[in-house]
Structures are given as C-alpha cells and as structure tokens.
C-alpha cells in the first residue's frame, strides 16, 4: 500500500488491510491478533478485530499531515 492509501483509511481499519500494509498474510495476521501478538494494537469487538490506523502509520514511519483547526 502506498502512504497515500494508508492516510486515506480513516481512524481504523481491518486485519486484512493492515496485513496488506505490513506485507503479511491475513491468516497470519488473524493468528497473531488472536494471540495478542499483532505488530500494532488491535481492538476486539465480539468476533471483529479493529486496528487503529494511527498505530499502523507510526509503525510504518508515515507521518500524518498536520491540519489546522477551525477558528
């Protein structure tokens, strides 16, 4: 995935997308998440895994653009 694609993900993403960014297989990613060994923080909600995009960007060394707040 390109940095622009990663920055466009929003606040969170799923395991398959995270795995694609990290260059690992989704089955390996799910196994790591289940064991608590995924390379970035994973939040489990029922049977769903959610990966906060901020941790993924930090791990990959991609800086988020600075945005100015509304006045």
Buried (B, 14 or more C-beta within 10 A) or exposed (E): BEEEEBBEBEEBBBBBBBBBBBEBEBEEBBEBBEEEEBBBEBEEEEEEBBBBBEBBBEBBEBEEEEEEEEE
